[in-house]
Amino acid sequence: MAAMSLQLTVVCLFLLGGVLTFPLGQEAEHTSTCGYESCHPTKPDMLNVHLVPHTHDDVGWLKTVDQYFYGDRNDIQHAGVQYILDSVVDQLLKNPDRRFIYVETAFFYRWWRQQSSSMQQTVKQLVNEGRLEFVNGGWCMSDEATTHYSAVIDQMTMGLRFLNETFGPCGRPRVAWHIDPFGHAREHASMFAQMGYDGFFFGRLDYQDRARRMMYKEQELLWRASDSLTPPMADLFTGILPNGYNPPEGFCWDQSCDDAPIRDDPDLEDYNVDDVVKRFLAIAEGQSTVYKTNHIIMTMGSDFQYENANLWYKNLDKLIHYVNAQQANGVKVNVLYSTPSCYLQELHRANLTWALKNDDFFPYADDAHDFWTGYFTSRPALKRYERISNSNLQTCNQLEVLGGPASRRGPFGVGDSKTMMEAMAVAQHHDAVSGTEKQHVANDYARRLANGWQHCQVLVSNSLAVLSGSSAERIYCDNLNISVCPLTESSKKFSVNVYNPLARPVTWPVRLPVNGTAYVVSDAKGKSVDSQVVPVSTATREVRRGRGFAVNELVFQVQVPPLGYTTYSVSLLQDGPPPAPTQHRTPTTIKNKFLQVTFDPDTGLLSSLSNLETKQTIKLTQNFYWYNASDGKNLMSIQPSGAYIFRPNSSTPFVISKTAKTESIQTPAVQEVRQWFSPWVSQVVRLYADSRALELEWTVGPLPIHDDLGKEVITRLDTSIQTSQYFYTDSNGREVLQRKTDFRPTWNLKQSEPIAGNYYPINSRAFIKDDSDQLTVVTDRSQGGGSINNGSLEIMLHRRLLYDDVRGVAEPLNETSAIFPEGLVVRGRLLLSLDRPASAADTHRPLAQEVVLQPLLTFTDGDLHPNTRLEFSGLQAALPPAVHLLTLSQWDKTTVLLRLEHQFQSWESKVNSRPVTVNLQKLFTTLDILGMSELNLSANQWKDEMKRFSWTPESEERPLPKTFEDPSTWEVLLKPMEIRTFLLKVSLR
């Protein structure tokens, strides 16, 4: 990074050229020898053993993030991060040869704020000398199966920004480090590459995959993480660590370990130097036989280690000394303190070719019957709340920009987005949204998100007051999914403000709990809008548990401008008609102008789905089933299902009911078939008038356990589509990967779990297809699923288990709450679309974005002031269908962070898989753009200064790169699956 772009005092603005240069972080000391320059020398004629002292500090797991930081609740787990950092800094100062890496910025940020200025200067010196090195650098080490790419980018940006602004270039990590997540997503690798990382190291991969890679020395490889981005844009060198992330056996010297220290005084009892050296050399020699170069890495640390760093460093100093002393005797082994980046540099210097990988590392199994595929669905309510929170955060960020400074301090008080950003960042941790934490920790994650949303609500209210000119109180109804909103239930006249965070117009169905039977709904122009009143379903009344009293729902459709809002007024009709009646028979058909759905009148189940535009029809049945989870009564012989692991005790699930009791409602606005399968499973099949997707709103729980059987509930779609074992799932909500039942692209699979071994993470969509038909399912949260049988797709919705799966959490996944003491009830939606394969993405791409970034509704009681601005768009024109506005957030007082994304893969659409140009000067209505500079994906390097190591794959199938130039400074070209990040100098109009 050039000095000019880093100096805090230099701000150069070139208005004519539109180029903006201003600070990203502190300039490093001129004497800095951090990064690759700080590495210890190695010996080319020897086996070099890189010892990497580290700690793995979960941002919540068995204890909450704050309990871990302070070292509270040591009755659960002895761990205190503040003491780790205190102790490590003290020990690093005692020997300049020592090294330490740190990962989780959420903890380091807490610790840093508590240090004196002199201690901060000391730590900066350690960083500038490369003795303390940051790796990964995100707010947390995110999960890779259940996180959405937008939230991952946000949390990485947040952590890396703090490091950049605190330490400058020496604080920038060169290596991504995901040593604990339970499987690895291709999209994560793509993001890391675009963030500028030179390499990536992880600890967990399938036991069969590891065995093969050890045999062929392919534990270090080149991961080509996109089939759309031109190599090497998404290429990432990837290394698999030898011991997970633990030390070699017998060499753990933490206070939590029992291994013997090095006893090196021959005059004292139990002198063991010779034995230690002998054992270490044997381990090093063995490890060298399964890696490709004369460099190997050993992770010297583990979970929450180094609280007393003296124990580690005193023994590591001795180990290095005594092993290297054997070089005088002809031993060709050189041991050194190192870091992942120093190790990576030596691999790069080797100038070898590396095995190429194009798929991902899911699913992960650590033994024949131990597939870590349960957590794809674990804690489904928390997974949904995290996804809603992400949508709310993006809305909050956008409105902070559009509303200007008054959004942060206005008529409703002081609001901020930072609290929500921190809560969301923590929630991306691999024991957070993954659902693999203890219950009280899950509660803490949810509490943080709720608190963050309260801060954001103030900001959103202030911003909408600025934009609308009305400071009337705004009411938020966060329980609309169960038809609870005190204002709409009691008011005779109110207005609904609908904000759309997408950069294109959205048509969206609104359902409001009411007690009247007829209403007049008017749009922002005063035009009457078609609306219907329908009775609240029995299932909804049951799950409310006294939290609302509405007997009806008001249904109408809203049309919202891009990156803006519109307002609808609602008035009770005193003598209106009664609500739409319910019929207690199954209709043969429901349809709108796009779709037709048929039902079997004998069973009440779906029987077919048709696309009326394309004139295609498939057989489609859908039902609910449960797998009986393997229990833990005999842990010596049976691996139980748990928070991490999915292990059914049979490959055949139990059907909950072969028939559904039904009632139906048919109105011009919406048609519904309400299905009741059992006291704990119900569903509404719903088709709105202008929708190209069929909605399945499922309600599952409380899962009964009176029979002492753990249950894992799925819904299964069985179709006439000829899938030939293939199906498709998304990676972190972006690119889609092909899957095949009982198959792995990179090794010959020995399948031992025909169900769990065929489950993959579904973050936002999955589909099955043949030559003529594609059925796509868009989910509203991360879930697990697979295609076990030809033409079928199953998705796991809910899990309730009675035994721990012995992977550390030490608690069964048995969720209850104060409202549901007998077991959690979960509600969600699946959206089904049927299209021709060549055009299916044109439907499911925007549909998935609508689910991820859904409109935000706020309510105002009574009449609005006549001067209120009822409609607003932050964009001069909607963005093209292929372009998604991924990020719009305030960076500092005068700058804004903008990310634009091409949301189509290069092969999936004849219409939208083409490069698209966007003119930034003609983008916003409330902002003048005075200057711009392009950044890398994580916004911690200028794009034109981002340099990465170049790697050579063993087999190269590199396509000829297509070169596209930006037509002008202000016009941005986006190629398929490309994300471009800009820092804009702006002023409010």
Summary of the structure (lengths in Angstrom):
residues: 989
radius of gyration: 28.8
end to end distance: 33.0
largest distance: 101.6
contacts: 3589
relative contact order: 0.12
helix: 24%
strand: 30%
